[in-house]
Amino acid sequence: MKHLAARMRSALADLIRVLLLLLVIPTGASSQALGLPDSVILTISSERLFSDSAFGQRVAREFEAASGELAKENRRIEQELTNEEQELTERRPSMEAAAFRELADAFDVKVKEFRRTQDAKARALVQRNEEEQVKFIQAARPILTDLMREAGAGVVLERSSVFLSVTAIDVTEVAINRLNATIKDGVTSADAPADAD
């Protein structure tokens, strides 16, 4: 009887060892071969995904260039308005009050129109930047879906909203590499400027 109990304990111990071994051996060998974690939960930094991708870097360059041009235009117009205001101030002593008031009112209208026009240009610039980000998200979604499927994950969470996690489940770098290989900077040949003949 003692011999049978010892054999059963030994068999049970062997079974436990096999089960433990199965738990530590990664089952997602194909996902790990692709550089993906074998996890039902993945995390991603959407901010870094955009800013470090070729697409996001192109958008940032374009936004910076357009913002710079707008700032330069603002400075030029402001200087013109300052000069005009100075000229108006210098003419004031030699003008009748009604005539000066008319010119001053016209100048105020001009300044307000400048502000309205330049504010509209700034808003359009921000809107265009936001539209590019929406295009990026639409282009990235199928790539992230593929990563999720390949890893056997059921969800991708925003890394900044996760209280605690291991870095092994973050797929931001893999996603950036795939985005750069597929959508590149997001400019299609139809969008690219034509070469001058």
Accessible surface in RSA format (square Angstrom, percent):
REM  Atomic radii and reference values for relative SASA: ProtOr
REM  Chains: A
REM  Algorithm: Lee & Richards
REM  Probe-radius: 1.40
REM  Slices: 20
REM RES _ NUM      All-atoms   Total-Side   Main-Chain    Non-polar    All polar
REM                ABS   REL    ABS   REL    ABS   REL    ABS   REL    ABS   REL
RES MET A   1   193.13 100.0 148.75  98.4  44.38 105.7 134.27 114.2  58.86  78.0
RES LYS A   2   183.79  89.7 175.92 107.9   7.87  18.7 122.23 110.0  61.55  65.6
RES HIS A   3   130.52  71.3 123.59  85.9   6.93  17.7  92.81  95.7  37.71  43.9
RES LEU A   4    92.93  51.8  91.56  65.5   1.37   3.4  92.09  64.7   0.84   2.3
RES ALA A   5    41.43  38.1  35.76  55.2   5.66  12.9  40.37  56.9   1.05   2.8
RES ALA A   6    44.86  41.2  39.54  61.0   5.32  12.1  40.61  57.2   4.25  11.2
RES ARG A   7   147.41  61.9 141.38  72.1   6.03  14.4  43.59  59.6 103.82  62.9
RES MET A   8   124.63  64.5 118.45  78.4   6.18  14.7 101.26  86.1  23.37  31.0
RES ARG A   9   156.64  65.8 151.01  77.0   5.63  13.4  72.67  99.3  83.97  50.9
RES SER A  10    61.68  52.1  54.02  72.1   7.66  17.6  31.82  67.8  29.87  41.8
RES ALA A  11    60.11  55.3  51.03  78.7   9.08  20.7  55.26  77.8   4.85  12.8
RES LEU A  12   101.92  56.8  98.34  70.4   3.59   9.0 101.37  71.2   0.56   1.5
RES ALA A  13    37.36  34.3  32.27  49.8   5.08  11.6  35.81  50.4   1.54   4.1
RES ASP A  14    69.59  48.7  68.16  67.8   1.43   3.4  25.12  59.1  44.47  44.4
RES LEU A  15    97.36  54.2  93.79  67.1   3.57   9.0  97.00  68.1   0.36   1.0
RES ILE A  16    85.64  48.7  85.48  63.7   0.16   0.4  85.64  61.7   0.00   0.0
RES ARG A  17   146.66  61.6 141.21  72.0   5.45  13.0  68.17  93.2  78.49  47.6
RES VAL A  18    79.63  52.4  78.90  71.4   0.73   1.8  79.63  69.2   0.00   0.0
RES LEU A  19    93.66  52.2  92.93  66.5   0.73   1.8  92.93  65.3   0.73   2.0
RES LEU A  20   102.62  57.2 102.26  73.2   0.36   0.9 102.47  72.0   0.15   0.4
RES LEU A  21   101.23  56.4  98.99  70.8   2.25   5.6 100.69  70.7   0.54   1.5
RES LEU A  22   107.26  59.7  99.57  71.2   7.69  19.3  99.74  70.1   7.52  20.2
RES LEU A  23   143.47  79.9 113.64  81.3  29.83  75.0 116.00  81.5  27.47  73.9
RES VAL A  24   113.14  74.5  86.71  78.5  26.44  63.7  91.92  79.9  21.22  57.6
RES ILE A  25    85.60  48.7  81.82  61.0   3.79   9.1  83.16  59.9   2.44   6.6
RES PRO A  26    69.89  50.9  52.86  48.2  17.03  61.9  61.99  51.2   7.90  49.1
RES THR A  27   121.75  86.6  88.72  89.9  33.03  78.7  75.01 100.8  46.74  70.7
RES GLY A  28    14.19  17.5   0.00   N/A  14.19  17.5  14.19  38.9   0.00   0.0
RES ALA A  29    68.98  63.4  61.17  94.4   7.81  17.8  63.83  89.9   5.16  13.7
RES SER A  30    83.71  70.7  73.04  97.5  10.66  24.6  51.85 110.4  31.86  44.6
RES SER A  31     2.67   2.3   2.52   3.4   0.15   0.3   2.58   5.5   0.09   0.1
RES GLN A  32    84.64  47.3  68.02  49.7  16.63  39.6  25.06  53.3  59.58  45.2
RES ALA A  33    90.20  82.9  46.75  72.1  43.45  98.8  59.52  83.8  30.68  81.3
RES LEU A  34    90.92  50.6  72.69  52.0  18.23  45.8  78.37  55.0  12.55  33.8
RES GLY A  35    50.87  62.7   0.00   N/A  50.87  62.7  35.81  98.3  15.06  33.7
RES LEU A  36     3.65   2.0   0.00   0.0   3.65   9.2   1.44   1.0   2.22   6.0
RES PRO A  37    21.54  15.7  11.87  10.8   9.67  35.2  20.76  17.1   0.78   4.9
RES ASP A  38    65.36  45.8  36.51  36.3  28.85  68.2   5.34  12.6  60.02  59.9
RES SER A  39    27.07  22.9  17.35  23.2   9.72  22.4  16.70  35.6  10.37  14.5
RES VAL A  40   104.96  69.1 102.30  92.6   2.67   6.4 102.30  88.9   2.67   7.2
RES ILE A  41    70.70  40.2  70.70  52.7   0.00   0.0  70.70  50.9   0.00   0.0
RES LEU A  42     0.12   0.1   0.12   0.1   0.00   0.0   0.12   0.1   0.00   0.0
RES THR A  43     0.34   0.2   0.34   0.3   0.00   0.0   0.34   0.5   0.00   0.0
RES ILE A  44    10.49   6.0  10.49   7.8   0.00   0.0  10.49   7.6   0.00   0.0
RES SER A  45    27.12  22.9  27.12  36.2   0.00   0.0  13.50  28.8  13.62  19.1
RES SER A  46    57.80  48.8  53.79  71.8   4.01   9.2  33.41  71.2  24.39  34.2
RES GLU A  47   144.44  82.9 134.72 101.9   9.72  23.1  55.92 108.2  88.52  72.3
RES ARG A  48    86.76  36.4  84.73  43.2   2.03   4.8  42.42  58.0  44.34  26.9
RES LEU A  49     6.67   3.7   6.67   4.8   0.00   0.0   6.67   4.7   0.00   0.0
RES PHE A  50    35.66  17.8  35.66  22.1   0.00   0.0  35.66  21.6   0.00   0.0
RES SER A  51    56.10  47.4  45.04  60.1  11.07  25.5  39.99  85.2  16.11  22.6
RES ASP A  52    59.07  41.4  49.86  49.6   9.21  21.8  11.50  27.1  47.58  47.4
RES SER A  53     0.11   0.1   0.11   0.2   0.00   0.0   0.11   0.2   0.00   0.0
RES ALA A  54    32.91  30.3  28.22  43.6   4.69  10.7  31.44  44.3   1.47   3.9
RES PHE A  55     5.40   2.7   5.40   3.3   0.00   0.0   5.40   3.3   0.00   0.0
RES GLY A  56     0.54   0.7   0.00   N/A   0.54   0.7   0.00   0.0   0.54   1.2
RES GLN A  57    82.19  46.0  79.45  58.1   2.74   6.5  20.89  44.5  61.30  46.5
RES ARG A  58    16.77   7.0  16.77   8.5   0.00   0.0   9.20  12.6   7.57   4.6
RES VAL A  59     4.34   2.9   3.80   3.4   0.54   1.3   3.88   3.4   0.46   1.2
RES ALA A  60    57.86  53.2  48.64  75.1   9.22  21.0  55.42  78.0   2.44   6.5
RES ARG A  61   143.37  60.2 136.65  69.7   6.72  16.0  74.02 101.2  69.36  42.0
RES GLU A  62    77.71  44.6  71.55  54.1   6.16  14.7  38.18  73.8  39.54  32.3
RES PHE A  63    66.45  33.2  63.97  39.6   2.47   6.4  65.92  40.0   0.53   1.5
RES GLU A  64   131.34  75.4 124.65  94.3   6.69  15.9  45.03  87.1  86.31  70.5
RES ALA A  65    64.06  58.9  50.03  77.2  14.04  31.9  61.69  86.9   2.37   6.3
RES ALA A  66    26.20  24.1  16.69  25.8   9.51  21.6  22.69  32.0   3.51   9.3
RES SER A  67    37.13  31.4  32.57  43.5   4.57  10.5  30.76  65.5   6.37   8.9
RES GLY A  68    37.19  45.9   0.00   N/A  37.19  45.9  32.80  90.0   4.39   9.8
RES GLU A  69   104.04  59.7 100.32  75.9   3.72   8.9  44.07  85.2  59.98  49.0
RES LEU A  70    24.72  13.8  21.83  15.6   2.89   7.3  24.27  17.0   0.45   1.2
RES ALA A  71    39.10  36.0  34.56  53.3   4.55  10.3  38.21  53.8   0.89   2.4
RES LYS A  72   116.37  56.8 115.43  70.8   0.93   2.2  70.15  63.1  46.21  49.2
RES GLU A  73    47.79  27.4  44.22  33.5   3.57   8.5  16.93  32.8  30.85  25.2
RES ASN A  74    37.93  26.2  37.93  36.7   0.00   0.0   7.11  17.1  30.82  29.8
RES ARG A  75   145.39  61.0 139.56  71.1   5.82  13.9  69.40  94.8  75.99  46.1
RES ARG A  76   125.35  52.6 117.02  59.7   8.33  19.8  68.40  93.5  56.95  34.5
RES ILE A  77    33.99  19.3  33.99  25.3   0.00   0.0  33.99  24.5   0.00   0.0
RES GLU A  78    88.56  50.8  86.49  65.4   2.07   4.9  29.28  56.6  59.28  48.4
RES GLN A  79   100.69  56.3  98.31  71.8   2.38   5.7  41.65  88.6  59.05  44.8
RES GLU A  80    89.88  51.6  84.01  63.6   5.87  14.0  40.86  79.0  49.01  40.0
RES LEU A  81    18.37  10.2  18.33  13.1   0.04   0.1  18.37  12.9   0.00   0.0
RES THR A  82    75.88  54.0  72.83  73.8   3.04   7.3  50.20  67.4  25.68  38.8
RES ASN A  83    83.58  57.6  77.13  74.5   6.46  15.6  27.33  65.8  56.26  54.4
RES GLU A  84    61.34  35.2  57.54  43.5   3.80   9.1  29.78  57.6  31.56  25.8
RES GLU A  85    91.28  52.4  91.23  69.0   0.04   0.1  17.48  33.8  73.79  60.2
RES GLN A  86    97.76  54.7  95.52  69.8   2.24   5.3  34.36  73.1  63.39  48.1
RES GLU A  87    97.86  56.2  96.18  72.8   1.68   4.0  30.37  58.7  67.49  55.1
RES LEU A  88    20.64  11.5  19.46  13.9   1.18   3.0  20.35  14.3   0.29   0.8
RES THR A  89    79.64  56.6  73.58  74.6   6.06  14.4  56.54  75.9  23.10  34.9
RES GLU A  90   114.64  65.8  89.22  67.5  25.42  60.5  41.08  79.5  73.57  60.1
RES ARG A  91   107.29  45.0 104.60  53.3   2.69   6.4  32.93  45.0  74.36  45.1
RES ARG A  92   140.89  59.2 137.01  69.8   3.88   9.2  25.44  34.8 115.45  70.0
RES PRO A  93   118.69  86.5  76.60  69.8  42.09 153.0  88.92  73.4  29.77 185.0
RES SER A  94   102.10  86.3  60.54  80.8  41.56  95.7  55.97 119.2  46.13  64.6
RES MET A  95    41.68  21.6  18.65  12.3  23.04  54.8  24.64  20.9  17.04  22.6
RES GLU A  96   139.08  79.8 129.91  98.3   9.17  21.8  52.78 102.1  86.30  70.5
RES ALA A  97    86.39  79.4  68.82 106.2  17.57  40.0  76.26 107.4  10.13  26.8
RES ALA A  98    79.34  73.0  63.58  98.1  15.76  35.9  71.82 101.1   7.52  19.9
RES ALA A  99    44.30  40.7  37.51  57.9   6.78  15.4  42.51  59.9   1.79   4.7
RES PHE A 100    25.38  12.7  25.38  15.7   0.00   0.0  25.38  15.4   0.00   0.0
RES ARG A 101   127.80  53.7 127.80  65.1   0.00   0.0  55.78  76.2  72.02  43.6
RES GLU A 102   129.01  74.1 122.36  92.6   6.64  15.8  43.16  83.5  85.85  70.1
RES LEU A 103    65.31  36.4  62.25  44.5   3.05   7.7  62.25  43.7   3.05   8.2
RES ALA A 104    13.54  12.4  12.64  19.5   0.90   2.0  13.21  18.6   0.33   0.9
RES ASP A 105    66.33  46.5  64.60  64.3   1.73   4.1  26.80  63.1  39.54  39.4
RES ALA A 106    59.48  54.7  46.88  72.3  12.60  28.7  53.51  75.4   5.97  15.8
RES PHE A 107    22.11  11.1  20.45  12.7   1.67   4.3  21.58  13.1   0.53   1.5
RES ASP A 108    67.87  47.5  66.08  65.8   1.79   4.2  13.67  32.2  54.19  54.0
RES VAL A 109    96.84  63.7  95.98  86.9   0.86   2.1  96.77  84.1   0.06   0.2
RES LYS A 110   104.12  50.8  97.36  59.7   6.76  16.1  68.70  61.8  35.42  37.7
RES VAL A 111    24.94  16.4  24.94  22.6   0.00   0.0  24.94  21.7   0.00   0.0
RES LYS A 112   123.78  60.4 120.60  74.0   3.17   7.6  69.10  62.2  54.68  58.2
RES GLU A 113    85.21  48.9  85.21  64.5   0.00   0.0  41.67  80.6  43.54  35.6
RES PHE A 114    28.27  14.1  21.35  13.2   6.92  18.0  27.73  16.8   0.54   1.5
RES ARG A 115   145.43  61.1 143.13  73.0   2.30   5.5  46.51  63.6  98.91  59.9
RES ARG A 116   139.86  58.7 133.24  67.9   6.62  15.8  71.86  98.2  68.00  41.2
RES THR A 117    53.64  38.1  47.66  48.3   5.98  14.2  43.70  58.7   9.94  15.0
RES GLN A 118    10.79   6.0   9.28   6.8   1.51   3.6   7.31  15.6   3.48   2.6
RES ASP A 119    77.26  54.1  75.43  75.1   1.83   4.3  10.41  24.5  66.85  66.7
RES ALA A 120    45.57  41.9  40.05  61.8   5.53  12.6  41.32  58.2   4.25  11.3
RES LYS A 121    82.67  40.3  74.20  45.5   8.47  20.2  58.01  52.2  24.66  26.3
RES ALA A 122    39.59  36.4  38.89  60.0   0.70   1.6  39.22  55.2   0.37   1.0
RES ARG A 123   152.64  64.1 146.02  74.4   6.62  15.8  77.86 106.4  74.78  45.3
RES ALA A 124    57.44  52.8  49.81  76.9   7.63  17.4  53.18  74.9   4.26  11.3
RES LEU A 125    18.49  10.3  15.84  11.3   2.65   6.7  17.59  12.4   0.91   2.4
RES VAL A 126    71.91  47.3  71.86  65.1   0.05   0.1  71.91  62.5   0.00   0.0
RES GLN A 127   103.51  57.9 102.71  75.1   0.81   1.9  25.39  54.1  78.12  59.2
RES ARG A 128   122.08  51.3 121.11  61.7   0.98   2.3  49.96  68.3  72.12  43.7
RES ASN A 129    31.35  21.6  27.46  26.5   3.89   9.4   3.91   9.4  27.44  26.5
RES GLU A 130    97.97  56.2  96.19  72.8   1.78   4.2  35.35  68.4  62.62  51.1
RES GLU A 131    89.47  51.4  86.55  65.5   2.92   7.0  41.07  79.4  48.40  39.5
RES GLU A 132    27.48  15.8  27.48  20.8   0.00   0.0   5.57  10.8  21.91  17.9
RES GLN A 133    68.44  38.3  68.32  49.9   0.12   0.3   8.97  19.1  59.47  45.1
RES VAL A 134    79.63  52.4  79.39  71.9   0.24   0.6  79.61  69.2   0.01   0.0
RES LYS A 135    91.60  44.7  88.17  54.1   3.43   8.2  62.83  56.5  28.77  30.6
RES PHE A 136     6.22   3.1   6.22   3.9   0.00   0.0   6.22   3.8   0.00   0.0
RES ILE A 137    92.55  52.7  91.58  68.2   0.97   2.3  92.47  66.6   0.08   0.2
RES GLN A 138   108.73  60.8  97.12  71.0  11.62  27.7  31.74  67.6  76.99  58.4
RES ALA A 139    29.96  27.5  16.58  25.6  13.38  30.4  27.26  38.4   2.70   7.1
RES ALA A 140     2.37   2.2   2.37   3.7   0.00   0.0   2.37   3.3   0.00   0.0
RES ARG A 141   142.96  60.0 140.39  71.6   2.57   6.1  54.93  75.1  88.03  53.4
RES PRO A 142    76.49  55.7  70.86  64.6   5.63  20.5  76.20  62.9   0.29   1.8
RES ILE A 143    19.48  11.1  18.89  14.1   0.59   1.4  19.48  14.0   0.00   0.0
RES LEU A 144    36.64  20.4  35.87  25.7   0.76   1.9  36.22  25.4   0.42   1.1
RES THR A 145    65.89  46.9  64.00  64.9   1.89   4.5  49.67  66.7  16.22  24.5
RES ASP A 146    56.69  39.7  56.69  56.4   0.00   0.0   2.32   5.5  54.37  54.2
RES LEU A 147     0.80   0.4   0.80   0.6   0.00   0.0   0.80   0.6   0.00   0.0
RES MET A 148    52.09  27.0  52.09  34.5   0.00   0.0  47.37  40.3   4.72   6.3
RES ARG A 149   159.47  67.0 138.90  70.8  20.57  49.0  79.05 108.0  80.42  48.7
RES GLU A 150    48.28  27.7  30.55  23.1  17.74  42.2  17.32  33.5  30.97  25.3
RES ALA A 151     2.60   2.4   0.00   0.0   2.60   5.9   0.56   0.8   2.04   5.4
RES GLY A 152    52.83  65.2   0.00   N/A  52.83  65.2  35.19  96.6  17.64  39.5
RES ALA A 153    13.99  12.9   0.00   0.0  13.99  31.8   0.42   0.6  13.56  35.9
RES GLY A 154    63.03  77.7   0.00   N/A  63.03  77.7  36.18  99.3  26.85  60.1
RES VAL A 155    59.94  39.4  57.73  52.3   2.21   5.3  59.94  52.1   0.00   0.0
RES VAL A 156    43.05  28.3  18.48  16.7  24.57  59.2  18.48  16.1  24.57  66.6
RES LEU A 157    68.74  38.3  66.96  47.9   1.78   4.5  68.74  48.3   0.00   0.0
RES GLU A 158    59.81  34.3  50.87  38.5   8.94  21.3  38.31  74.1  21.50  17.6
RES ARG A 159    79.02  33.2  74.70  38.1   4.32  10.3  23.77  32.5  55.25  33.5
RES SER A 160   101.99  86.2  61.08  81.5  40.91  94.2  55.14 117.4  46.85  65.6
RES SER A 161    90.21  76.2  51.42  68.6  38.79  89.4  49.97 106.4  40.25  56.4
RES VAL A 162    38.59  25.4  19.25  17.4  19.34  46.6  23.19  20.2  15.40  41.8
RES PHE A 163   202.29 101.2 168.90 104.6  33.39  86.9 176.96 107.3  25.33  72.5
RES LEU A 164   151.20  84.2 127.12  90.9  24.07  60.5 130.30  91.5  20.90  56.2
RES SER A 165    41.55  35.1   8.86  11.8  32.69  75.3  15.22  32.4  26.33  36.9
RES VAL A 166    98.74  65.0  92.43  83.7   6.31  15.2  97.32  84.6   1.43   3.9
RES THR A 167   100.54  71.5  89.97  91.2  10.57  25.2  57.65  77.4  42.89  64.8
RES ALA A 168    70.92  65.2  51.22  79.0  19.70  44.8  63.47  89.4   7.45  19.7
RES ILE A 169    25.31  14.4  25.31  18.9   0.00   0.0  25.31  18.2   0.00   0.0
RES ASP A 170    35.72  25.0  17.81  17.7  17.91  42.3   3.67   8.6  32.05  32.0
RES VAL A 171     1.56   1.0   1.13   1.0   0.43   1.0   1.56   1.4   0.00   0.0
RES THR A 172     0.25   0.2   0.25   0.3   0.00   0.0   0.19   0.3   0.06   0.1
RES GLU A 173    88.58  50.9  88.09  66.6   0.49   1.2  52.72 102.0  35.86  29.3
RES VAL A 174    32.89  21.6  31.98  29.0   0.91   2.2  32.83  28.5   0.06   0.2
RES ALA A 175     0.00   0.0   0.00   0.0   0.00   0.0   0.00   0.0   0.00   0.0
RES ILE A 176     7.13   4.1   7.13   5.3   0.00   0.0   7.13   5.1   0.00   0.0
RES ASN A 177    85.07  58.7  77.75  75.1   7.32  17.6  25.63  61.7  59.44  57.4
RES ARG A 178    57.66  24.2  55.31  28.2   2.35   5.6  32.23  44.1  25.43  15.4
RES LEU A 179     0.58   0.3   0.58   0.4   0.00   0.0   0.58   0.4   0.00   0.0
RES ASN A 180    51.72  35.7  42.51  41.1   9.21  22.2  18.62  44.8  33.10  32.0
RES ALA A 181    70.29  64.6  45.85  70.8  24.45  55.6  56.22  79.2  14.07  37.3
RES THR A 182    87.44  62.2  58.81  59.6  28.63  68.2  64.31  86.4  23.13  35.0
RES ILE A 183    42.03  23.9  29.17  21.7  12.85  31.0  35.59  25.6   6.43  17.5
RES LYS A 184   125.46  61.2 124.51  76.4   0.95   2.3  97.08  87.4  28.38  30.2
RES ASP A 185    47.18  33.0  46.82  46.6   0.36   0.8  10.82  25.5  36.36  36.3
RES GLY A 186    15.84  19.5   0.00   N/A  15.84  19.5   7.94  21.8   7.90  17.7
RES VAL A 187    55.06  36.2  30.18  27.3  24.88  59.9  30.96  26.9  24.09  65.3
RES THR A 188    80.66  57.4  73.38  74.4   7.27  17.3  76.53 102.8   4.13   6.2
RES SER A 189   110.63  93.5  82.83 110.5  27.80  64.0  54.82 116.7  55.80  78.2
RES ALA A 190    97.21  89.4  57.48  88.7  39.73  90.4  69.49  97.9  27.72  73.4
RES ASP A 191    87.03  61.0  56.88  56.6  30.15  71.3  21.17  49.8  65.86  65.7
RES ALA A 192    46.30  42.6  33.88  52.3  12.42  28.3  33.88  47.7  12.42  32.9
RES PRO A 193   123.52  90.0 100.51  91.6  23.02  83.7 111.14  91.8  12.39  77.0
RES ALA A 194   100.44  92.4  64.87 100.1  35.57  80.9  74.24 104.5  26.20  69.4
RES ASP A 195   134.65  94.3 112.30 111.8  22.34  52.8  36.96  87.0  97.68  97.4
RES ALA A 196   104.08  95.7  65.67 101.3  38.41  87.4  74.91 105.5  29.17  77.3
RES ASP A 197   191.95 134.5 116.19 115.7  75.76 179.1  71.62 168.6 120.34 120.0
END  Absolute sums over single chains surface
CHAIN  1 A    14186.8      12284.3       1902.5       8839.1       5347.7
END  Absolute sums over all chains
TOTAL         14186.8      12284.3       1902.5       8839.1       5347.7
